[in-house]
């Protein structure tokens, strides 16, 4: 089941609007913006977070787990591993 969840997460596409000029803040929605599709492989990010823990780089691991949870807030394995990385830093 875990592998299935990661596969779904890894194939999710995120759309990002990027302003193309300084005046874009004052423009109507859709004007001056380009739409980009970004593919984020959360399984790869999870692997990098785990490697950071193995390397005792807990600050980096916390950041990576936070990134994962931003896009997959219900992923329990990331929550548990984040709490372990925080504990290694002496935080709650």
Buried (B, 14 or more C-beta within 10 A) or exposed (E): EEEEBBEEBBEEEEEEEEEEEEEEEEEEEEEBBEEEEEEBEBBEBBEBBBEBBEEEBBEBBBBBBEBBBEBBEEBEBBBEBBBEBBEBEEEE
